[in-house]
Amino acid sequence: MMRYNDGDLKCLMTGDWLVHLKRKAVRKHVWYRVLLKIERSIVDLTIRCVDIIQSSKLALIISRIVCKLLKKLKSKVLMQITQTGYNLAGKISRIAVSWGYIEASAWNLDKNFARYLGVTNVNNISGWNQI
């Protein structure tokens, strides 16, 4: 079975989950804009014929299609906030390590710390200029 893990989102790649993802993509006008006709057909056939994806080849093909959709479904502002947060976390982490706090080397990998720094930075006037 194929599991998808994106932060807090954990779900089994089933026909029901693909229906949910397809509805979301259609609603946000991503389904037809991002996917080729053959990719849409593969997802539609998988939804109709498969409850749980067990074939490794089908799972690989579907996961590539799902990745394309998920990249386009993410909010551009949220992506910018996250990227800014990770950049700031890396800088802060390097400074703290240079001061001798070795445990700070893991800060640049902490998703929640990066989000916090990104949101805090956007709330500064200079942070809005970066977006």
Buried (B, 14 or more C-beta within 10 A) or exposed (E): EBEBEEEEEEEEBBBEBBBEBBEBBEEEEBBEEBBEEEBBEBBEEBBEEBEEBEEEEBBEBBBEBBEBBBEBBEEEEEEBBBEBBBBBBBEBBBEBBEEEEEEBEEBBEBEEBBBBBBBBBBEEEEBEEBE
